[in-house]
Amino acid sequence: MANTKNAKNDTNAKSKKEEVKSVKTNEIEDLKNENKQLKDSIDDLKVKIALLLNNALPKNSDDTEDIEVISMCGQMLNLSTEGYGHGNIYSFNKFGESMPIPKDELKRIILNNRSFAEQGLFYVNNNDFVNTIGFLKVAYKKIINYDTMNSLFSQDPKSFMEMFRGLTNAQKDTFVSLLVDKILNGEQIDMNIVQECGKIIGKDIMKEVNITREIYNK
């Protein structure tokens, strides 16, 4: 009887230890997530402070210097200086379209459209400028430019897979959009690339092509 009671106590103690361990693990993960969110908030705050200080000072010729920005989006892209369609809006109608944007306004666009910038939906074609914005400099280690995106179509399957896997999700989507358009337009595409691309993103690209073709033909 005593042995049964002791065994039960041991089981309860073990169960409580496991519960405590699980709670501690969850707390650690929560702290890691909170630290990351805090770091991102601090980065945003630094950029905002820099912009506020910049606005409080007289403009100089460097602030109004134009920086080339290229759309890396497979459809129409609108970038606003204040975000959510507010402020000055720069509209790109298609992938590869470029436009000069004043440096001071581009800083606002990047801050207020941060996810677009980090995912590579537009490309800032000026390394010196990119290197002045910490989070953008980090993001551009993964983001590819217009020429590199187009070069993916001529890569051998192995090289293609290595390059394609490294893209952001947004740039993967852009490539797939371009791929579908090329197939619909009757351009010669290496079907090995189509297959490898589909495997990586988990999508039947030819099925998407056929669905899009049916929509166009209606």
Summary of the structure (lengths in Angstrom):
residues: 218
radius of gyration: 24.9
end to end distance: 80.3
largest distance: 89.4
contacts: 574
relative contact order: 0.08
helix: 64%
strand: 11%
